[in-house]
Amino acid sequence: MKLIYSIGGLLVMTLGSGYSLASVYKCTDEQGKTAYQATPCAEEKKALKIDFKTGQSVDLAARMKQQQQQVEQKKQQEIERQNAITKETKRQKDAIEQSAINQQLIKNNTIQYTAFAIPPYQHDKLPEQVKPFESRLPDIEKFRRLAAQKALATGNCTRVESDQLSIRSKLDNLVFSIDCSSAKNFQFSEAELLK
């Protein structure tokens, strides 16, 4: 009943003063006291904006909380985007480093490797069979080197002619195909190369 008198009193004061008030703020403090005022609530526990023209009310505290959540969500999305960029940049750098090691190995061992035995897989010009495995490019380059060395270690391969990612590869178990000048072909899985 007090609430009705409070709202009624506010309306009478508003209309009586000749001032047209489009909205009023219903403010509830920490002790649960409610007050109606023409200005926005301070930092009350609950704040409603009541629009007299439409009869609608807006929970200002809920709106503020939603806006804060949106700001936090945008910040988190930006952090995730930056992390993804950093991760991709590192992946590309690691792949280039592994490929450079392969090329140095070939340069230092021209008898065991043809000049194009392990051609670099460039991230922006990947062969079709390599594209699905782009996220593992640094591993691919490292395992190509290990596969070539393993083929040579068998004694049945005197010179590596070609070292490619096999079509039998899966994302969690890469397979490499090595062609040797002795007409031998070797297939090594990632699991075998890790032994």
Secondary structure, DSSP 8 states (H G I E B T S, - for coil): -HHHHHHHHHHHHHHHTT---SEEEEEE-TT--EEEESS---S-SEEEEEETTT--EEEHHHHHHHHHHHHHHHHHHHHHHHHHHHHHHHHHHHHHHHHHHHHHHHHH-TTTB-TTSS----TTS--TTTGGGGGGHHHHHHHHHHHHHHHHHTSS-SSEEEEEE-TT-BTTB-EEEEEETTS-EEEEEHHHHT-
